[in-house]
Amino acid sequence: MKAIIMLVTPLLLIGCATMNTVKSGKDSGTAVVYETTKDNAYSYAKKILREVGGKVSSESEEKGEIFAVTGAEVGSYGSYIGIWVQSVGEKKTEVTVYTRRVLATQLTTGISESDFHKKFKLYLDSE
Amino acid sequence: MKQILLTMVLFAFAILSGCSTPYTQKGFLGGFTETKLDSTSYKVTFNGNGMTSRETVIKYMLYRCAELTAEAGYKYFEITFEDNSTNTNTSWTYDVNTNSTHSSAVVHHDAEATIRLLKEKPEKMKDNIYNAKQYMTVNNIN
């Protein structure tokens, strides 16, 4: 029994991510440059998080960073999400989104990087 | 006759309990309600059933906020208070084959917001201020 626990526990933990994994993972995220201001982009990012029931754990509008948990339901720990909003020119803003499942083995997750950008684009297109 | 009626009730319950909450006024499956607080403020809630995800409940609650804003002749709404909750109820089912009852936990989500209607676009479109028409376009529920 002890041997099984010792074998299974590391296997379960290997797939675990932490918020720090996401905070240091900007370079692995999906980045898209949009024709909008940083303020506008930050506001849309927060709106999208609200709409998917995301819980913001920390944010800095000045730095353009938002870290949250999305998709946490009964039976799922959800995903960590990091969003970086950086001005890259006049009315040009780069939005980077990086998500990691809390537990790699869980089936349901929060909003994906591509769905986030899809919704972000919809907001901009409907202005 | 009684048996037929009982069967019909059980059949209807079985069908309805498998349906998620539609976007409609609160009924047997849940839905939205609103209370007018003053000339430009409303409290809007959306109650989901066990088949409706938290994301859908929030989306429908915000959609009702946007719809209400447009119906009242306003363009924007500001969320001044919001609360999303998850509740667990116990559901009982009767098994005719074994003549026994079983209980199971049913999780359902509720979303609530207090909004203020705005006619003019604010100087800064903060994340708690929505353009009603834009929200309905982006989150089309039809």
Interface residues (C-beta under 8 A of the other chain):
Chain A: D39 N40 Y42 S43 Y44 A45 K46 K47 R50 E51 V52 G53 E73 V74 K119 L122 Y123 S126 E127
Chain B: S53 R54 E55 I58 K59 L62 E82 N84 T86 V107 K124 M125 K126 D127 Y130 Q134 T137 V138 N139
